Amino acid sequence: MSGDAQLMLMIAGMHLLGLVCAAVLIIPALRDNPDFPQYPDSGSDGGGGGGGPERPPAPKDPPRGGGIPLLDAEQARIRLRDHRKLTELLPGRERRPAREPERTPVRT
């Protein structure tokens, strides 16, 4: 056999092996009968349609209403819901005083 024939035979064998593996995985999935949940028939709703997901359970303790949520909260320095810029709202920083130049000794 020539090298080209061996290469084609090897490629065909790999494809055949892949198809066999795919068939081994797909055939059991097609043969399996899924078990659908049986819902009781109420009769008055026409027997069709879903109902949506179950509702979440009601909270056990309702939240306490009113009042400040955090008793130890501090008020913000500035209010951001304004048309002015942030630099206009913040007070300017204090400048450090200028240092006096060092004295140089005078020779006499």
N, C-alpha and C positions, 0 to 999 in steps of 0.2 A: 504494500500500500504506500502511496505517496504521502508526503507531509500534508498536502491540502485535503486529501480524503480523510486522513486521521483527524485533522482539525474539525472538519465538518461533522464527522461522526461523534466527536467529543461534544461539540456544541449541541447537536441534536439529542444526545443522551442526557445532557444537563437540562434541556428544555422538557424532555419526557419525564425526568425525575421531578422537576418542579410541578408539572401538571398532575402527576400522581399524588404528590404531597398536598396540593390544593384540593384534589378530589377527596382525599382522606379527611380533610378538615371540613369540607362543605357538605358532604353526603350525610353525616350524622345530624347536622343542623337542619337539613331539609326533612329528614325523617322524623324528627322530634315533634310531637304535638304539644304546643304550649298550653298550659292550663290557665284559662282566663278566669278571673274571680267571678263567682255567681252572686249577683245582687238580687235581693228579694223584689218581686214584682208588686208595685203598689197599686197598679191598675188604674188609678185616677189620673195619672200624668201622661197617659198614652203609651207608656212602656218604652220610651226612647229617651235619648239624651243623657248627657253626663250630669254631674252635679258640681263639678269643680273640685278643687282640693278641700280637705277638711279645714274647718276654721280653727285658728289658734285658740288655746284655752284662755279664758278670761283672767285678767290679773287678779291675784289674791288680795292684795292691799292696794286700793286706789291711791294715786299720788296725792300728796298733801297739796292743797291748793293755796294760792296767794302767797304773799310775803316775798322777801328777798331770798333768792336761792342759796346764796352763800352769806352767812352772817358775818364772816370775817373779811369780806371782799373790800378792797380799797378802790376808790374812784380813780379813774384815769386822769392823767394830768391834762390831756387835751381831748377834744372831741373831733373825730375824724370825719363826721358827716357834715362837712362844711365846704363852701366853695373856695375857701382860701387855701393857700399852699401850706405845707407842713412847716416850712421855715418861718412863715409869718405867725404861726400859732405858738411855736416854741419860743421861750424867752432867749435872748442872746446870751452867749457865754461871757462870763467875766474874764477880762484879759488879765494876764499876770503883769504885775508892775515891772517896768523896765529896770534892769539892774544898772547900778552906777558902774562906770568903768573903774577898773582896779587902779589904785594910785601907784604911781611909779616913784621910787625914792628920789629925792632931790639931793644931788651931791653938792656939798659946800666946801 
